[in-house]
Amino acid sequence: MVQTIARLIVALNGNVKKSQIAAGFAWGLLLGLVPTGNIFWIVFFVVSFFFHHNHASKVLVMALIKLFMPLISSLTDALGWEILHIEALRPLFTTLYNMPFVPFTRFNNTLVAGGLVGGIVLWLPVFFLVMALVPLYRNIIAPKIRNTKIFKAIAKMPFFSQITRAITEGLNG
């Protein structure tokens, strides 16, 4: 996990395109909201490797969302319930459920439906939000953080010195 954090810091402070970082955040959001082990999750995870994005940001955002999923699950459950109870979609859901293999996706589970729709709907807003925030971080926030006494003191602590070492190795190698 330290290496993942270090890679993300290197990407934020380095020459990695802001679109790659933003795409990593968006993929992490989608993968974090869809329940792990679900066929949709596996397909999205595999498909994500066909696109050029920052994998460290994807893994970190996905881990953070999975960590806070007990707090988020009521929202995804409610969203999934609303979607699965749209009367106009009932014939589609019935047809899908009666098809071979499709029920194994568990699309009719409220957490799966809510996470899938929530992740897809939030993908673009998160992408554009991170695209806007990366230059703000690089140009304004990062220089101010680096010059604070607190940052310099924390950087000397053993755990953070490992991150600093990993970042230095990432920038050099």
Secondary structure in CASP SS format (residue, H / E / C, confidence):
PFRMAT SS
TARGET T0000
AUTHOR 0000-0000-0000
METHOD secondary structure of the structure
MODEL  1
M C 1.00
V H 1.00
Q H 1.00
T H 1.00
I H 1.00
A H 1.00
R H 1.00
L H 1.00
I H 1.00
V H 1.00
A H 1.00
L H 1.00
N H 1.00
G C 1.00
N C 1.00
V C 1.00
K C 1.00
K H 1.00
S H 1.00
Q H 1.00
I H 1.00
A H 1.00
A H 1.00
G H 1.00
F H 1.00
A H 1.00
W H 1.00
G H 1.00
L H 1.00
L H 1.00
L H 1.00
G H 1.00
L H 1.00
V C 1.00
P C 1.00
T C 1.00
G C 1.00
N C 1.00
I H 1.00
F H 1.00
W H 1.00
I H 1.00
V H 1.00
F H 1.00
F H 1.00
V H 1.00
V H 1.00
S H 1.00
F C 1.00
F C 1.00
F C 1.00
H C 1.00
H C 1.00
N C 1.00
H H 1.00
A H 1.00
S H 1.00
K H 1.00
V H 1.00
L H 1.00
V H 1.00
M H 1.00
A H 1.00
L H 1.00
I H 1.00
K H 1.00
L H 1.00
F C 1.00
M H 1.00
P H 1.00
L H 1.00
I H 1.00
S H 1.00
S H 1.00
L H 1.00
T H 1.00
D H 1.00
A H 1.00
L H 1.00
G H 1.00
W H 1.00
E H 1.00
I H 1.00
L H 1.00
H C 1.00
I C 1.00
E H 1.00
A H 1.00
L H 1.00
R H 1.00
P H 1.00
L H 1.00
F H 1.00
T H 1.00
T H 1.00
L H 1.00
Y H 1.00
N C 1.00
M C 1.00
P C 1.00
F C 1.00
V H 1.00
P H 1.00
F H 1.00
T H 1.00
R C 1.00
F C 1.00
N C 1.00
N C 1.00
T H 1.00
L H 1.00
V H 1.00
A H 1.00
G H 1.00
G H 1.00
L H 1.00
V H 1.00
G H 1.00
G H 1.00
I H 1.00
V H 1.00
L H 1.00
W H 1.00
L H 1.00
P H 1.00
V H 1.00
F H 1.00
F H 1.00
L H 1.00
V H 1.00
M H 1.00
A H 1.00
L H 1.00
V H 1.00
P H 1.00
L H 1.00
Y H 1.00
R H 1.00
N H 1.00
I H 1.00
I H 1.00
A H 1.00
P H 1.00
K H 1.00
I H 1.00
R H 1.00
N C 1.00
T C 1.00
K H 1.00
I H 1.00
F H 1.00
K H 1.00
A H 1.00
I H 1.00
A H 1.00
K C 1.00
M C 1.00
P H 1.00
F H 1.00
F H 1.00
S H 1.00
Q H 1.00
I H 1.00
T H 1.00
R H 1.00
A H 1.00
I H 1.00
T H 1.00
E H 1.00
G H 1.00
L H 1.00
N H 1.00
G C 1.00
END
